[in-house]
Structure formats: structure tokens, C-alpha cells
């Protein structure tokens, strides 16, 4: 299931923001990106996402920015003293000017400018605040996915009811009636007997009965009804059911394919083909739910 959530917060001198994005996937794949200094919360953040979600590829990105602070300025007095002593030893000449302080300070390494370093405890507190902020982002993501799931539930329920209707239509298909089966058998035996009078009618009748038994789709229809009941139950549940429904879609397809291959009636075959189309559409939608 897809979804997006964003939260932000501030723990001076750090500001942070979470972005969570979910896309469809068969399993759960958490991809976490953290800035330097915040990798200490990686294990806890991954655990929260894994416990809160069951399916999908989850892209979780934390961005953090430190407030601007006045840099620290340090004068390397040892180096400056050495320079003053070295300049004093130079011979006076017409082409040399006395050394000035601003000139000495401009020499590389005399003045060191560094950014204020974070105290370790401050960074720990900022990371902890960001980790707590992940809970809010995760809650928003789950809410977004539930809204999408509610819409998909209606679509999948309609698909299951259509499968149930087609299954019942196959159950009631006139071509499956005993009279229709007998008529087809009698016609087939008559054609073979007329074509070759030497054939034993009794043996032909026996073989025809065996073929008719093999072509019976009673078991496939019963299993389709069982799968419909299971799908209804899963769709009515609040628990994650994506993987189970995915498995049911495969079972639906298997029974529909067998029904088509065993059918010796045009109307029943047509219903089987409709079942296959409906089941495939059901299977595609199932990939989008948790």
C-alpha cells in the first residue's frame, strides 16, 4: 500500500524532519537514511517501523540541520611569537618595511576559525527527540494507508462477490445437468458406432462414462466456494491480510484453470474464462494491500 507522511521538530540547537514514503511490495523492506551523528538511533527507528508495518517498501529519511552559531576564533600564540622573533632577526634594508600585526595575523595558521562543536549530551537529546518524532510520522503514514485500504476493501469485496456469482452460475450451468451429460455421451457413442460398426457399444459406453467422470468439475466448484468464504472472512478482518489474500488469489486461479481444462461444455468454459479474468483482476488489486 502506498502512503506519505512528514513531521518535523526542534531540539535546540538542532532541527529535524522525517519523511516516510511507502510503495507496494510483496514483503516488508525498510530503507532508512540518517544524517551523521543520528545513526545512533538506527536500530530503534528500524524496530518501530518494522513493528508498525507489515508490508511494503518503506523509505524513511531523517534530515537534520544545526542552528547557525558564532564560530570560535583562536590565535596560535606560539606561532605568532616565533614569527615576531624571526622578523626581528631580519637585517634592516631599504626594501623592507617593519612587520605589522595585521600582516602577521594574515599568515596561514596564525588565526584558526572553527565552528562550535556539539556537546555529546546535546546530540544524544536531539537524536532522542527525532526518534520520538518518528512515532508521529509513522502514525500519519498508517492513517493514510488505512484510508487507501478502506477504498480497496470495497473494490476487493466486489471482486469476490463477482467470483461467487460466476461460481454459482457454473454450478447451475445446464451443461452440467445429468440429462445433458447423458445426451452428449449418447451422441458421441452413436457417432463412433456409425463410423465403425465393429466397435463394441458396451465398451464405448464404459469409456465414455470414464471420460465424463474425469470431466466433472464438482471438486473445483466446491473449492472455489471455500476460497470465496475465506476471502470474505479475511476482508472483514482488521488484521493485515495481504499475503493470505495473495495466496488465495493463486488458489482461485488454479481452480479456474482446472475447470476450463476439464470442461466439455461451451457455456461452462465461457464461465470459466470469465472467472479467470475476474480472479486476475482480484490478484492485481491484492498486491496493493497490507
C-alpha positions in Angstrom: 0.0 0.0 0.0 1.2 3.5 -0.7 1.3 6.5 1.6 3.3 9.5 2.6 3.9 11.3 5.9 6.1 14.2 7.1 6.8 15.5 10.6 9.3 18.0 11.9 10.6 19.1 15.3 13.2 21.2 17.1 15.6 20.4 19.9 18.0 23.4 20.1 20.4 23.8 18.5 19.1 21.0 16.1 16.0 21.0 13.9 14.9 17.8 12.2 12.3 16.4 9.8 11.1 12.9 8.9 9.8 11.9 5.6 8.1 8.5 5.2 7.0 7.1 1.9 5.5 3.6 1.3 5.1 1.8 -2.0 3.7 -1.6 -2.9 5.8 -4.7 -2.3 5.2 -8.4 -1.5 7.0 -8.3 1.8 8.3 -5.6 4.1 11.5 -3.7 3.2 12.6 -0.8 5.4 15.1 1.6 3.8 16.4 4.0 6.4 18.6 7.1 5.8 20.0 9.1 8.7 22.4 12.0 8.8 25.8 11.9 10.6 25.5 11.9 14.3 22.0 10.5 14.3 22.9 6.9 13.3 22.8 6.0 17.0 19.0 5.7 16.7 19.1 3.4 13.6 18.2 0.2 15.4 15.4 1.7 17.4 14.0 3.5 14.3 14.0 0.4 12.2 12.3 -1.6 15.1 9.5 1.0 15.3 8.9 0.8 11.5 9.0 -3.0 11.4 6.6 -3.3 14.4 4.2 -0.8 12.9 4.0 -2.0 9.3 3.6 -5.5 7.8 4.0 -5.0 4.0 5.5 -2.6 1.5 8.8 -0.9 0.7 9.2 1.9 3.3 11.6 4.8 2.6 12.3 6.6 5.8 14.6 9.7 5.6 15.6 11.9 8.5 17.1 15.3 7.7 18.7 17.4 10.5 20.1 20.9 10.5 22.1 22.7 13.2 21.3 26.3 14.0 24.0 28.8 13.0 26.3 29.7 15.8 29.2 32.1 16.2 32.5 30.5 15.2 35.3 30.2 17.7 38.5 32.2 17.0 41.8 31.1 18.3 45.2 32.7 17.8 48.2 30.4 17.7 50.3 32.5 20.1 53.3 30.1 19.8 53.4 30.5 16.1 52.9 34.3 16.3 55.7 34.6 18.8 58.0 32.6 16.5 57.1 34.9 13.6 57.9 38.0 15.6 61.2 36.6 16.7 62.1 35.6 13.1 61.1 39.0 11.7 63.3 40.8 14.4 66.4 38.9 13.1 66.0 40.2 9.5 68.5 42.8 8.5 67.2 46.3 8.0 67.1 47.4 4.4 65.7 50.0 2.2 63.3 47.4 0.6 61.9 46.0 3.9 59.1 47.5 5.9 58.5 46.8 9.6 56.2 43.9 10.2 52.7 44.9 11.2 50.3 42.9 13.4 47.6 42.6 10.7 50.2 41.3 8.4 51.4 38.7 10.8 47.8 37.6 11.7 47.1 37.1 8.0 49.7 34.4 7.7 48.1 31.0 7.4 47.8 29.1 10.6 48.2 32.1 13.0 44.4 32.6 13.3 42.2 29.4 13.5 38.5 29.8 13.0 36.4 26.7 13.9 32.7 26.0 14.3 31.4 25.4 17.8 31.4 21.7 18.5 28.3 20.0 19.8 28.4 18.6 23.3 27.7 14.9 23.2 24.8 15.1 25.5 23.1 17.7 23.2 23.4 15.4 20.2 22.0 12.5 22.2 19.0 14.5 23.3 18.4 15.7 19.7 18.6 12.2 18.4 16.1 11.0 21.1 13.7 13.8 20.1 13.9 12.8 16.5 13.2 9.2 17.3 10.1 10.2 19.2 9.1 12.3 16.2 9.2 9.1 14.1 6.3 7.8 16.1 4.1 10.7 14.9 5.2 10.3 11.3 4.5 6.5 11.4 1.1 7.2 12.9 0.3 9.5 10.0 1.5 7.0 7.5 -0.6 4.2 8.9 -3.6 6.5 8.8 -3.0 7.3 5.1 -2.6 3.6 4.3 -5.8 2.7 6.2 -7.8 5.3 4.1 -6.5 3.7 1.0 -7.2 0.2 2.4 -10.8 1.1 3.1 -11.3 2.0 -0.6 -9.5 -1.1 -1.8 -11.6 -3.3 0.6 -14.8 -2.2 -1.3 -13.1 -3.0 -4.6 -11.9 -6.4 -3.5 -15.2 -7.3 -1.9 -17.0 -6.6 -5.2 -14.5 -8.8 -7.0 -15.0 -11.7 -4.5 -18.8 -11.4 -4.9 -18.4 -11.5 -8.7 -16.3 -14.6 -8.3 -19.0 -16.1 -6.1 -21.7 -15.2 -8.7 -19.7 -16.8 -11.5 -19.1 -19.9 -9.4 -22.8 -20.3 -8.7 -23.5 -19.8 -12.4 -21.1 -22.6 -13.2 -22.8 -24.8 -10.6 -26.2 -24.1 -12.3 -24.9 -24.4 -15.8 -27.3 -26.6 -17.9 -24.4 -28.4 -19.5 -23.6 -30.0 -16.1 -27.1 -31.5 -15.7 -27.3 -35.3 -15.7 -29.6 -35.2 -18.7 -27.2 -33.0 -20.7 -24.2 -35.2 -19.9 -26.2 -38.3 -20.9 -27.2 -36.7 -24.2 -23.6 -35.8 -25.1 -22.5 -39.3 -24.2 -25.2 -40.9 -26.3 -24.4 -38.7 -29.2 -20.7 -39.4 -29.0 -21.3 -43.2 -28.8 -23.7 -43.1 -31.7 -21.2 -41.2 -33.9 -18.5 -43.7 -33.1 -20.7 -46.7 -33.7 -22.0 -45.3 -37.0 -18.4 -44.6 -38.1 -17.1 -48.1 -37.1 -19.8 -50.7 -36.6 -17.2 -53.2 -35.4 -16.7 -51.2 -32.2 -18.3 -52.7 -29.0 -21.1 -50.3 -27.9 -20.9 -51.6 -24.3 -17.1 -50.8 -24.2 -17.7 -47.4 -25.8 -20.3 -46.6 -23.2 -17.9 -47.6 -20.4 -15.1 -45.5 -21.8 -17.5 -42.5 -22.3 -18.6 -42.8 -18.6 -14.9 -42.7 -17.5 -14.3 -39.6 -19.6 -17.4 -37.9 -18.2 -16.2 -38.6 -14.7 -12.8 -37.1 -15.4 -14.5 -34.0 -16.9 -16.7 -33.4 -13.8 -15.8 -30.1 -12.1 -17.6 -30.7 -8.8 -14.4 -30.6 -6.7 -13.2 -27.4 -8.4 -16.6 -25.7 -7.7 -16.5 -26.8 -4.1 -13.0 -25.4 -3.6 -13.9 -22.1 -5.3 -16.8 -21.7 -2.8 -14.5 -22.5 0.1 -12.0 -19.9 -1.1 -14.8 -17.3 -1.5 -15.8 -17.9 2.1 -12.1 -17.5 3.3 -11.7 -14.3 1.2 -14.8 -12.8 2.7 -13.6 -13.5 6.2 -10.2 -12.0 5.6 -11.6 -8.9 4.0 -13.9 -8.4 7.1 -10.9 -8.7 9.5 -8.9 -5.7 10.8 -5.7 -7.7 10.8 -3.2 -7.5 7.9 -4.3 -9.9 5.2 -2.4 -9.0 2.1 -0.2 -12.1 2.0 -3.1 -14.5 2.7 -5.3 -12.9 0.1 -2.4 -13.2 -2.3 -2.2 -16.9 -1.6 -6.0 -17.2 -2.1 -5.7 -15.5 -5.4 -3.3 -18.2 -6.6 -5.7 -20.9 -5.4 -8.6 -19.2 -7.2 -6.6 -19.1 -10.4 -5.6 -22.8 -10.0 -9.2 -24.0 -9.7 -10.5 -21.8 -12.5 -7.7 -23.1 -14.8 -8.6 -26.7 -14.0 -12.3 -26.0 -14.5 -11.6 -24.7 -18.0 -9.3 -27.6 -18.9 -11.8 -30.2 -17.7 -14.9 -28.6 -19.2 -16.6 -30.2 -22.2 -19.4 -27.7 -22.4 -19.1 -24.4 -24.2 -21.2 -22.4 -21.7 -19.2 -23.8 -18.8 -15.9 -23.0 -20.5 -17.1 -19.4 -21.1 -18.0 -19.0 -17.4 -14.5 -20.4 -16.5 -12.9 -17.8 -18.7 -14.9 -15.1 -17.0 -13.7 -16.4 -13.7 -10.1 -16.3 -14.8 -10.4 -12.7 -15.8 -12.1 -11.7 -12.6 -9.5 -13.6 -10.5 -6.6 -11.9 -12.3 -8.1 -8.5 -11.5 -8.5 -9.6 -7.9 -4.9 -10.7 -7.8 -3.6 -7.4 -9.1 -5.5 -5.4 -6.5 -4.4 -7.7 -3.7 -0.8 -6.6 -4.4 -1.8 -3.1 -3.1 -2.9 -4.0 0.4 -1.1 -4.8 3.6 
